Amino acid sequence: MSKLTDFKVLCFDVYGTLIDWETGITTALAPLFAASSRPGPPRAELLSALHTLETAQQRLTPTLPYRDLPPPPSLSSAFGASVGSWPAFPDTVAALRRLSSSGYKLVVLSNTDRASFAATNAGPLEGVPFDLVLTAEDVGSFKPAARNFDIMLKEVGDKLGVGREGVLQTAQSQFHDHHPARAKGVRSCWIARQGAVMGNMDEEVYDWKFVTLGEMADAVEAERAVVS
């Protein structure tokens, strides 16, 4: 496949791609530093350290809901409650609606839990309908585990009737999405959010690259205009 419009399913990462999770995380963790009366580390340093710690914890406890991962136990409840209110990127909602109107099936493959995603979908994502939602809670492991992509492909095939060749992984994180997708023979579109820290890797793999999801929607509409 050589065009974006050759695909039938867009499989989205949510937090980092559709939702500005780095702003959400740093805002939610601010009370920890305030309580300690010590200034927090620089944003990039904090997010890089959190990514390292979070990845290690996810490997140790693959069935632990995402909302319970990053903070210490005393802050888990407050952090978990914050996930559903983390802001969407400004282009996200309109772009999702445009892509859906272009004929794509929209699928979620997220490392969060059902309750957190439901809050996100009802709030910052403004109720945009998805055709299939798979969270780490449903799968029992966290990306970049290969089984997350195996289960996604099976569910997409069983429920949407689309094979691997019709799925385009659409995400920001190289670590969580693009590298494991490539290993499974799934092509990908990199939404390279400016300033992103978590999930970056020295080796960048992708088939298409845009700075925002809105730019991807523009490219899809341009392709369809040529065809029509």
HELIX and SHEET records of a PDB file:
HELIX    1   1 LEU A    4  ASP A    6  5                                   3    
HELIX    2   2 TRP A   21  SER A   36  1                                  16    
HELIX    3   3 ARG A   43  LEU A   60  1                                  18    
HELIX    4   4 TYR A   66  ASP A   68  5                                   3    
HELIX    5   5 PRO A   73  SER A   82  1                                  10    
HELIX    6   6 VAL A   83  SER A   85  5                                   3    
HELIX    7   7 THR A   92  SER A  101  1                                  10    
HELIX    8   8 ARG A  114  ALA A  122  1                                   9    
HELIX    9   9 ALA A  136  VAL A  139  1                                   4    
HELIX   10  10 ALA A  146  GLU A  155  1                                  10    
HELIX   11  11 VAL A  156  LEU A  160  3                                   5    
HELIX   12  12 ARG A  164  GLY A  166  5                                   3    
HELIX   13  13 GLN A  174  HIS A  178  3                                   5    
HELIX   14  14 HIS A  179  ALA A  183  1                                   5    
HELIX   15  15 LEU A  213  VAL A  227  1                                  15    
SHEET    1   A 6 LEU A 132  THR A 135  0                                        
SHEET    2   A 6 LYS A 105  SER A 110  1                                        
SHEET    3   A 6 VAL A   9  PHE A  12  1                                        
SHEET    4   A 6 VAL A 167  ALA A 171  1                                        
SHEET    5   A 6 ARG A 187  ILE A 191  1                                        
SHEET    6   A 6 TRP A 208  PHE A 210  1                                        
END                                                                             
